[in-house]
Amino acid sequence: MVWNLGNSYHNMRFSSQNLAAFYYQLGTLVQAGVPIQNALASSRKTAPRAMRTAVAQLSASVNDGTSLHEAMEKCGKRFADLDRHGIDMSERSGALDVGLLSLSKYYETRAAARRKLLGGFVFPAGLLVAAVFIGNFGAFFLGTRDGKSYTMPDYLWDTVGLLGRLTVVGWLAVLLVRWSFRVPGLNLVMDRLLQWVPVFGRLRFDYALSQWVSSIRLMLTAGIGIVPALEYASRTVHSPLIADAYRRAAPLIAGQLEVSQALASTNVFPDELIQFWATGEESGKMDDMLTRLARFYEERWQRSLDLVIAWLPRIAYALVSCYIIKLIFRQFDAYIHTYDELLK
């Protein structure tokens, strides 16, 4: 039991908000010329509370002569592969502050998007809950529905029970999707299917492209070549579709084909990405082109996110309308039944 708890602890990921704050603190101190050992020692008291135990472990390991990315590996899966590799590349190039601050921006953007999405769900969810409780209150108040007695247990089943069942179905659907992304082959099929989901599919793919391009740009800034940067970014990106596309393009790149041409041959990457990439190759300003690409896709998935949030209340209105119409027809049927009984 103790081992299981310890193993579970080492597999728990930190929140994006906590990681953003931690990397920003550490990056700012390193940028100011503070040695990493002293920066970590200082962060033991100022880091987000949930991370202080892990920061203490990092500090102890680094003080013993271990590099920061190796110290992060000792924390199990609490730090993502992308974080560890980005720190590794930054340490090798002597630009640790750049790597830390880039990771901070990455997680801050991710946390902001999550807050925005959850905030957009609050009103539609509240509207749906109110409709369920109010829609059934009339029958509960009168104590009858469809000519039968309607008691408190009936009301709770039609309200709390209905919302509970919907929650369970939604939770199981999320678990099923997450599980499918862990199964090789099935994860690729699921990623392709999600692309067909209106608005959300493009939001998810544009977000993955934004982080993929940003990861490549970060490694180029740290002095890593374009091919190893491409290879690692494709292995750590949260999109099996992009990872598979690079796997198919890699032999062509090794065969001295331009990266833009190899990526275009996969029919996965959008035309604008290929055009930007080709321009960077021709001009020799690849870093500048990647910066523009990252900004382009970040702005595009932000617009998609705004569109999703704008549609959430409309979807809620539609569901509530359908539910109320169902209750109206149900009540109307009860009246017809009562009228027929009176005519007999």
N, C-alpha and C positions, 0 to 999 in steps of 0.2 A: 504493500500500500504506500509506504514511504517513497519507494522508487517511482511508483506511478505518479505520485504527486509532484516529485521533483522533475520527472520527465515532462509532465504536463506544463510545469512552470517554464521549463526551458523551451517549450514549443509555442508558448503564448507570445503573440506579436504585440508590440507597442502600438498605441493609436497614432494616426498620422499627425494629429495635433501635438502630441508629446514629442514625437521624433522631430517635427519641424522646429519646436522650441529648443530642443537639445542640440541639434546640429547648428542652429543659429548661434547659440551661446558659445559653443565650442569653436565654430568657424570665426566668430568675431574676435575671440581671445587669441587664436592662432594668427589671425591677420594682423593683430596688434603687436605681434612679436613674442607672445607668451609661449614658452615651450609646451609641448603637448602634455608632458607629465604634470606641469603646474596647472594647465588649463583643465585637465581632468580632475585634479584635486580640488580645484575651485568649483567645478560643476557638481561635485558630490553633494553640495549643500544647496545649489541653486537650480539643479536640473528638476524637471517635473517629478513630483513625489513618486509616481508609479515607476520611474526609471532609476531612482537613486541607488537601489541595491545593485542593479546591473552596472551603473556608472562606477560604483565602488569596486566592482570586479574588474572593470576595464582599467581603472586607475592602478589597482594592485598589479595587474598583468603587465601594463606598460612600464611601471616602475621597475619590474623585474627584467626589463630589456626586450619585451615582446612588442612587435609592431602593433599599431592600432587595429588593423584589419584582422590580424591573427588573434588579438584579444577579443574581437567581436565574434570570431568563430567559436571561441570557448563558451560563449553564451547560448550555444545551440542555435535554434531557429528564430530567436527573438529579433535578430537583425536580418533583413532580407538579403538574398544573394547579390542583388543590385547594389545595395549599400556597401557590402563588404568588398565587392570588386571595385566599385567606384573609389572607395577609400584606399584600396591597394594601389590602384593606378595613380591616384593623387599623391600618395606617399612616395612612389617611385620617381615621379616627375618633380617633386619638390613644391607642388601646388596644393598642399593639403587644405589650406583655407578655401581655395576655389571649390574643391570637391565637397567640403562640408557645407558651404553656403549654397551650392547648387542643389544638394540633397535637401537642405532646409526649404528652398523655394519649391522643390518638387512636392514635398509632403504638405507644405502650406496650401498649395494649389489643390491638392487632393482632399485635404480636410475642408477647405472652403466649398468645394463642389459637393461634398457629402452633406455639409450643413445646409447648403442651399436646397439640395434635393429633399432632405428630411423636412425642412421648413415648408417646402411646397406640398408635402403630404399631410401636414397637420390639419388644414382647413377641410380638404376633401374627406379625410378620415372622420373628422368631427361631424361633418354634415351627414355622412352615411350612418354613423352611430346614432345621431339625433333622430334621423328618419326611422330607424328600426324601433327605437324606444317609443317615439311619439305615434308612429303608425299603428302600434298595437295597444296603445294606452286606452283608446276608446272602448275596445272590447273588454279590457281589464276593468275599466271604470263601470261599465254596464253589467259586467259579470257574465256575459254570454257572447257566443260567436257561433254562427251557423246553427242556431237553435239549440246549442249545447252549453253547458256550464263552462265558464272560462275563469279559472282560478289563478292564484299567484304562481304555482308551479308551471302552469301553461304559459303565462306571461314571461317567466324567466326562460323557458325553453325556446320561445319565439324571439327573444331578444338576446340575452346573454348566451344562450345556447347557439343561436344562429351566428353571432359574431365570433364565438369560440370556434365553431366549425370552419368558418371562413379563414380564421387565423391559422388553424391547423393545416388547412389545404394550402394556404400561401407559404407557410413554413416548410411543408413537405416539398412544395415545388422548388423553393430556393435550395433546399438540401439536395434535391435530385439534380438540379443544374450544376451545383458545386461538385457533386460526385462525378457527374459526366465529364467535367473538365479535368478530373484526375485520371481518367481512363484513356490511355493512348489510343488514337484512332477515333474514338467516340468524341474526344474533346475537339478534334478538328471538324467533325460533322456538326457538333453543337455550335461552334464558332461561326460556321457558314450559315446555319439556320438563323442564328441571332441577327445576322446582317440583314435578313429580310423583314425583321420587325420594324414597322414604321417609326421613324425619328430615333427611337432608342437604339436601333441597330447601328445607325450612323454615329450616334453619340458615343457608343462603346468603341467602335473601330477608330474614330478620330482621336479619342482619348488614348488608345493604345499606340497609334501612330505618333502622337505628340510626345509620349513618354519614350518611345523607341528612338525618335530623332534626338530628343534631349539627352538621352543616355549616350548616343554616339558622339554628340557634340561635346559632352562632358569629358569623354575619354580622349577625344582629339585635343581638347584644351590641355589635358594632362600629359600630352605628348605621345599618346598611343596611336599606332598606325590605323588607317581606315579599315583594313581587312580584319584585324583582331577586334577592333571596336565594333564592327558590324556583327562579327561572330558572337561576341558575348552579349551585346544588346539584344540580339535575336533569341538567345537562349534564356534570357531573364525577362523578356517582355511578357505581359499578361495577355497574350493572344496567340493561340496555337496556329492560327492562320498565317500570321506574320512569321512565326518560327518555321513553319513548314515551307513557306515561300523562300526564305533565306536558304534552307537546307537544299532546295532544288536549284537555287541560283549559285550556291557556293562553288560547285564544279566549274561553272562557266567563268566565274571570277578567277578561279585558279588557272583556267585556261587562257588568261590574259585578256578576257573580254572586259570592256568597261563596266563598272558597277551599275551604272544607270541602265545599260542595255541588258545586263543579267537580271536586274530587278524587273525590268519591263517584260521579259520573257515569261515571268511567272503569272502574269495577268491578275495579280492581287493588288499591287500598289497603284494608287490613283495616278492619272496622267500628270497632274500638277506636281506631284512629288518627283516623278521621273524627269520632268522638264527642269525643275529647280536643281535636281541632282546633276543633270547633264550640264547645266549652266555653270555649276560650281566646278565640275571637272575641267571644262574648257577654260574658265577664267583663272583657275588655281586658287579661288577664294572659297574653298569648301566649308570652312568654319562659318563664314558669313552667310552662305546659303543655308546651312543647317540651322543657324540662328533664326533666319527668316521662316524656314519651314516649320520649326518648332512653334514660333509665334503664330503662324498661319493656322496650324491645326489646333492650337490651344484656343484661339479666338473662335474657330469653327465649332469645336465641341462645347464651348461655353454658350454659343448661340443655340446649339441643339438642346443643351440643358435648360436654357430659358424657355425653349419651345415645349419641352416635356412638362415643365412646371406650369406653363400657361394652359396646357391641355388637361392637367390633372383635375382642376375643378370642373371642367366640362364633362369629363368622364364620370366624375362623382355625381353631377347633376343628372346625367343620363341613367346611371344606376339607381339613383333615388327616384327618378321619374318612373322607371320600370317597376320598382318596388311598390310605389304608391298606386300605380295603375293596377298592379296585381291585387292590392288590398281593396281597391274600389270595386273591381270585378267580383272579388270574393264576397264583398258585402252585398253587391247587387244580386248575386246568385242566391244569397240568403233571403233577401227580400222576395225574390221570385218564388223561392221554395215556400216561404210563409204565405204568400198570396195564393198559391196553388192549394195549400192545405186548407185555407179559409173557404175556397170555392167548392171543396168536396162536401 
